[in-house]
Amino acid sequence: MNMFKALGMDMCLELPSQKFFEPNEKFFECMKRFDKTIVDVGAGMGQVTKGLCERGHLCVGIDNNYREGQYGYILTMDAFDYPYKKDTIILVCRPNHSGWVEDLFEETNQTFIYVGLEHNLDIDLSSDIRSDMKLLASNVGDDGENMYLLRGCYEKH
Ligand SMILES: C[S@@+](CC[C@H](N)C(=O)[O-])C[C@H]1O[C@@H](n2cnc3c(N)ncnc32)[C@H](O)[C@@H]1O
């Protein structure tokens, strides 16, 4: 029996090792303006969480699936079950496109950062959300991902 089923986590998959968003220094530079607790939602292997923690951020990663070789910073839990606090910052990087990002945005009130490929924006986010979002930085990852603020404030540097 897989270890998650043994723990009663029937919905958890064990996925192969794979990183989607590979952040560059521009990403970390841009994140310096966010000095509150960051939750890297859909963290996958946890490379972004790890990078942020190593740079002094208070960051936790969550993912509802386990990936082989995942860094030890990641909690196995669903994005909709996390007890977000008022000033928690939600960070979503290169999500899969099943609709959960928009649902999470609608269900929460936190500052919300989306990092992804431009051509995936209209798959992940409705035109209403896109019309209010702000481009924070372009080319913040190896595949040319952009970083957008969907809701909230940030400290200017
Ligand atoms: C395409 S992967 C990106 C992973 C990582 N952010 C990266 O860039 O490598 C999307 C991740 O979102 C996770 N995910 C999907 N729905 C989720 C949910 N409801 N709660 C938490 N994680 C979720 C998946 O398990 C998957 O690991």
The ligand as an ORCA input file, in Angstrom:
! r2SCAN-3c Opt
* xyz 0 1
  C       2.099     22.001    -12.829
  S       2.455     21.629    -11.148
  C       3.526     22.998    -10.686
  C       4.312     22.672     -9.465
  C       5.299     23.759     -9.028
  N       4.627     24.993     -8.655
  C       6.348     24.006    -10.065
  O       6.349     25.096    -10.684
  O       7.177     23.103    -10.288
  C       0.951     22.081    -10.302
  C       0.878     21.536     -8.892
  O      -0.340     21.979     -8.291
  C      -0.784     20.956     -7.425
  N      -2.233     21.153     -7.127
  C      -3.279     21.047     -7.963
  N      -4.426     21.278     -7.330
  C      -4.101     21.546     -6.030
  C      -4.857     21.838     -4.860
  N      -6.205     21.904     -4.875
  N      -4.197     22.029     -3.699
  C      -2.850     21.962     -3.643
  N      -2.070     21.692     -4.728
  C      -2.696     21.476     -5.904
  C      -0.495     19.676     -8.206
  O      -0.454     18.540     -7.368
  C       0.851     20.015     -8.840
  O       1.939     19.554     -8.060
*
